Amino acid sequence: MTRLFLATAVILALAGQASAECYADYKAKQDDPLRLHYGVAQVSDAACAGGPGAAEGELAARLAAGGWTLLNVLSVFGPEGLGERKASAGEYFLRF
């Protein structure tokens, strides 16, 4: 019984490590007056696997709740791409 418990614990620990961080960079707008922004947001692993098109559905709803309209998702990437995009995204870095 102890071996079964340990095996289950190891499997669960490895499964948690397999879940990768995924992010998307995007462009959005507001009307009246026109405002545009570039941002970076964390997206689900499923959206990452599906590419920019899959991330659009996830981000559009989040942005709409904040009064923004998603224009397009530029790319999806892992944590290694965060540093180079942080300055460009400014206040919209991981906001939505």
N, C-alpha and C positions, 0 to 999 in steps of 0.2 A: 504494500500500500504506500509506503514511503517513497519507493522508486517511482510509482505512478505520479504522485504529487510532485516530485522533483522534475520529472520529465515534462509535466504540464507547465510548471513554472518556467522552465527553460524555453519551451515553445512560445509561451506568451511573451516572454522578454524579447525573444528574437523577432516576433511579429511586430512588436512596438517599435523596434529599431528599423524595420523595413519601411515604415511609414515616413516618406520623405517630405521635406518642406517644399512647397511649390508657390511660385509667385507669378503675377502677370503685370506687365506695364501697359497702360492704356491712355487714351485721350477722351476727355468728356467736355460737355458744354452746358451752359445755362443760357436761357434767352431773357431778354428784356430787363436789364441790358445784357448784351452778349458778353459772356465770360467763358474762357477756355482754361482747361488745366490738363497737365500731364501728371499721372500718378502711378504708384506701385501698390498692389494689394496682394494679400495672401489668398490663394485659391485652393480648393480641394485637390487631392491627388487625382481624382477622376477627371477634373477639369484640366489638370496638367497633362495627363495621358492623352486626352482628346485634342490638345492643341489650342490655339487661340479661339477657334470657333466654340469649343466647349466652355472656355472661360468666359465668353461673352454673356451667355445666359446667366451665369452666376453673378457676374459683376453688374450687369444691367439693373437687376433688382435692387442691389445694395446702393448703387448710385442714385437710382430713382427715389429711394427713400430719403436721400439727402438733397433732393431737388436738382439732380444732375441727369443729363442724358448721355449715355455711353456712345461715343462716336466709333471707336474701334479698339480692339486689343492688338497691340503691336507684337507681343511675344509672351511666351511662358518660359520660365527658367527656374533653376534651383537657387539655393542660398548663395552660391558662388557669384551670382549676378547682382546681388543687392548693393554692394559697396559702390559700384560704378554708376548706379542709378539714383542713389540717395540725394545727392545735391540737385539733380535735375527735377526730382519730384517735389522737393521742398516740403511744404506743409501737407502735401498729399501723399507723402511716403507712409505707407501702411495705415492710412486713415480709413479707408473703406474696406 
